[in-house]
Amino acid sequence: MITITCNGKEKQVAATGTVLELIAELKLDPATVVVECDRKILKPEEYAGYCLHEGAVLELVRFVGGG
């Protein structure tokens, strides 16, 4: 297990985890989430191959429709 910071909160995740696995664990739809990891905005096609690392700092922003 490694420790990351996600939206300001520390979280334990698998050492081999990816951004896509984190999104799934949080029960979010990857099509509605923008991810910034260590001050870099990731493209949705990068989520599955972007491995999380000890100390990573992520911000997840969800798009919500409405009017």
N, CA, C and O of each residue as an XYZ file, in Angstrom:
268
protein
N       0.839     -1.187      0.000
C       0.000      0.000      0.000
C       0.886      1.254      0.000
O       1.986      1.269      0.551
N       0.360      2.294     -0.638
C       1.038      3.587     -0.647
C       0.037      4.646     -0.187
O      -1.171      4.413     -0.175
N       0.553      5.795      0.186
C      -0.303      6.897      0.618
C      -0.271      7.989     -0.440
O       0.794      8.441     -0.862
N      -1.475      8.405     -0.862
C      -1.618      9.524     -1.788
C      -2.506     10.564     -1.115
O      -3.118     10.299     -0.080
N      -2.566     11.733     -1.709
C      -3.512     12.749     -1.261
C      -4.492     12.988     -2.394
O      -4.103     13.348     -3.505
N      -5.769     12.785     -2.098
C      -6.812     12.953     -3.115
C      -7.810     13.990     -2.607
O      -8.479     13.778     -1.596
N      -7.899     15.101     -3.311
C      -8.773     16.208     -2.926
C      -8.548     16.624     -1.472
O      -9.496     16.872     -0.726
N      -7.276     16.694     -1.088
C      -6.904     17.188      0.223
C      -6.937     16.167      1.348
O      -6.615     16.502      2.488
N      -7.324     14.914      1.053
C      -7.398     13.883      2.087
C      -6.433     12.756      1.771
O      -6.348     12.301      0.630
N      -5.696     12.302      2.798
C      -4.804     11.171      2.600
C      -5.614      9.902      2.394
O      -6.659      9.706      3.014
N      -5.109      9.041      1.509
C      -5.811      7.808      1.163
C      -4.784      6.726      0.912
O      -3.746      6.977      0.300
N      -5.069      5.525      1.381
C      -4.226      4.362      1.126
C      -4.743      3.659     -0.126
O      -5.937      3.381     -0.237
N      -3.849      3.373     -1.063
C      -4.213      2.661     -2.285
C      -3.161      1.590     -2.565
O      -2.067      1.608     -2.001
N      -3.516      0.664     -3.442
C      -2.568     -0.392     -3.822
C      -1.353      0.226     -4.495
O      -1.470      1.200     -5.238
N      -0.192     -0.344     -4.230
C       1.059      0.168     -4.796
C       1.068      0.083     -6.317
O       1.805      0.819     -6.973
N       0.271     -0.792     -6.873
C       0.223     -0.961     -8.327
C      -1.004     -0.292     -8.937
O      -1.322     -0.525    -10.103
N      -1.697      0.538     -8.154
C      -2.939      1.151     -8.620
C      -2.731      2.210     -9.685
O      -1.688      2.859     -9.762
N      -3.764      2.359    -10.504
C      -3.764      3.388    -11.540
C      -4.832      4.427    -11.222
O      -5.669      4.225    -10.342
N      -4.791      5.528    -11.943
C      -5.799      6.565    -11.773
C      -7.179      5.998    -12.100
O      -8.145      6.299    -11.398
N      -7.289      5.192    -13.141
C      -8.579      4.618    -13.516
C      -9.124      3.724    -12.400
O     -10.324      3.744    -12.127
N      -8.267      2.951    -11.762
C      -8.706      2.092    -10.655
C      -9.184      2.934     -9.473
O     -10.153      2.573     -8.805
N      -8.510      4.051     -9.214
C      -8.939      4.949     -8.145
C     -10.318      5.527     -8.460
O     -11.182      5.583     -7.585
N     -10.525      5.951     -9.689
C     -11.821      6.496    -10.097
C     -12.909      5.444     -9.907
O     -13.994      5.757     -9.417
N     -12.629      4.203    -10.289
C     -13.600      3.116    -10.116
C     -13.876      2.864     -8.636
O     -15.024      2.664     -8.241
N     -12.827      2.873     -7.823
C     -12.980      2.653     -6.379
C     -13.867      3.726     -5.753
O     -14.620      3.450     -4.819
N     -13.775      4.935     -6.266
C     -14.589      6.045     -5.767
C     -15.984      6.064     -6.386
O     -16.789      6.950     -6.100
N     -16.262      5.068     -7.245
C     -17.562      4.923     -7.915
C     -17.928      6.155     -8.745
O     -19.067      6.621     -8.731
N     -16.928      6.666     -9.466
C     -17.126      7.802    -10.354
C     -17.070      7.339    -11.799
O     -16.436      6.330    -12.110
N     -17.727      8.071    -12.675
C     -17.703      7.792    -14.104
C     -16.503      8.523    -14.703
O     -16.445      9.752    -14.650
N     -15.537      7.781    -15.276
C     -14.341      8.435    -15.826
C     -14.655      9.488    -16.887
O     -13.864     10.406    -17.105
N     -15.799      9.359    -17.542
C     -16.169     10.322    -18.577
C     -16.571     11.671    -17.989
O     -16.646     12.664    -18.712
N     -16.831     11.713    -16.676
C     -17.278     12.959    -16.056
C     -16.254     13.531    -15.074
O     -16.574     14.427    -14.294
N     -15.015     13.008    -15.114
C     -13.992     13.417    -14.149
C     -12.767     13.980    -14.871
O     -12.305     13.425    -15.868
N     -12.258     15.080    -14.351
C     -10.975     15.609    -14.790
C      -9.997     15.371    -13.648
O     -10.310     15.650    -12.491
N      -8.807     14.853    -13.972
C      -7.831     14.504    -12.948
C      -6.567     15.336    -13.131
O      -6.007     15.424    -14.224
N      -6.136     15.941    -12.031
C      -4.832     16.604    -11.981
C      -3.983     15.789    -11.023
O      -4.388     15.541     -9.888
N      -2.817     15.374    -11.469
C      -1.903     14.615    -10.626
C      -0.561     15.328    -10.605
O       0.071     15.523    -11.644
N      -0.139     15.711     -9.416
C       1.129     16.430     -9.247
C       1.230     17.624    -10.189
O       2.247     17.845    -10.846
N       0.138     18.387    -10.232
C       0.046     19.629    -11.017
C       0.032     19.419    -12.530
O       0.273     20.357    -13.289
N      -0.247     18.201    -12.964
C      -0.364     17.909    -14.400
C      -1.774     17.391    -14.665
O      -2.225     16.439    -14.028
N      -2.462     18.025    -15.608
C      -3.797     17.560    -15.979
C      -3.640     16.367    -16.910
O      -2.959     16.439    -17.933
N      -4.287     15.266    -16.531
C      -4.198     14.046    -17.325
C      -5.309     13.998    -18.363
O      -6.423     14.461    -18.121
N      -4.995     13.438    -19.506
C      -6.002     13.187    -20.532
C      -6.739     11.906    -20.143
O      -6.129     11.006    -19.565
N      -8.024     11.801    -20.442
C      -8.776     10.594    -20.074
C      -8.137      9.296    -20.572
O      -8.239      8.264    -19.910
N      -7.492      9.341    -21.717
C      -6.863      8.125    -22.246
C      -5.606      7.735    -21.447
O      -5.082      6.636    -21.626
N      -5.128      8.615    -20.579
C      -3.967      8.313    -19.731
C      -4.356      7.628    -18.419
O      -3.496      7.036    -17.766
N      -5.619      7.694    -18.020
C      -6.047      7.201    -16.712
C      -5.660      5.747    -16.472
O      -5.176      5.407    -15.392
N      -5.868      4.888    -17.462
C      -5.620      3.448    -17.275
C      -4.133      3.130    -17.144
O      -3.775      2.154    -16.484
N      -3.274      3.915    -17.745
C      -1.854      3.618    -17.725
C      -1.045      4.462    -16.752
O       0.164      4.269    -16.622
N      -1.699      5.399    -16.068
C      -0.982      6.295    -15.157
C      -0.964      5.673    -13.767
O      -1.979      5.657    -13.070
N       0.200      5.161    -13.370
C       0.344      4.492    -12.073
C       0.513      5.519    -10.965
O       1.265      6.485    -11.096
N      -0.194      5.292     -9.889
C      -0.067      6.148     -8.713
C       1.232      5.832     -8.001
O       1.712      4.699     -8.053
N       1.800      6.817     -7.341
C       3.063      6.618     -6.638
C       2.960      7.227     -5.247
O       2.106      8.075     -4.987
N       3.832      6.785     -4.368
C       3.856      7.279     -2.989
C       3.947      8.801     -2.990
O       4.823      9.386     -3.626
N       3.020      9.431     -2.263
C       3.041     10.882     -2.131
C       2.355     11.643     -3.245
O       2.355     12.874     -3.234
N       1.769     10.942     -4.212
C       1.079     11.627     -5.312
C      -0.024     12.524     -4.753
O      -0.691     12.178     -3.778
N      -0.201     13.677     -5.388
C      -1.251     14.613     -4.987
C      -2.208     14.753     -6.167
O      -1.846     15.242     -7.237
N      -3.448     14.304     -5.933
C      -4.456     14.333     -6.989
C      -5.594     15.258     -6.624
O      -5.957     15.398     -5.457
N      -6.147     15.886     -7.642
C      -7.388     16.637     -7.522
C      -8.326     16.055     -8.565
O      -7.995     16.013     -9.750
N      -9.483     15.610     -8.132
C     -10.499     15.085     -9.034
C     -11.663     16.064     -9.053
O     -12.203     16.429     -8.009
N     -12.041     16.483    -10.251
C     -13.142     17.425    -10.413
C     -14.186     16.753    -11.280
O     -13.885     16.261    -12.367
N     -15.426     16.736    -10.785
C     -16.526     16.119    -11.541
C     -17.356     17.178    -12.233
O     -17.601     18.258    -11.697
N     -17.783     16.837    -13.445
C     -18.716     17.676    -14.171
C     -20.131     17.251    -13.789
O     -20.448     16.061    -13.793
N     -20.975     18.218    -13.462
C     -22.344     17.923    -13.094
C     -23.239     18.807    -13.962
O     -23.064     20.023    -14.030
N     -24.195     18.168    -14.616
C     -25.122     18.915    -15.451
C     -26.204     19.588    -14.613
O     -26.460     19.201    -13.473
N     -26.808     20.564    -15.181
C     -27.886     21.259    -14.470
C     -28.186     22.571    -15.154
O     -27.603     22.909    -16.184
N     -29.080     23.280    -14.577
C     -29.403     24.543    -15.215
C     -30.156     25.465    -14.338
O     -30.495     26.573    -14.753
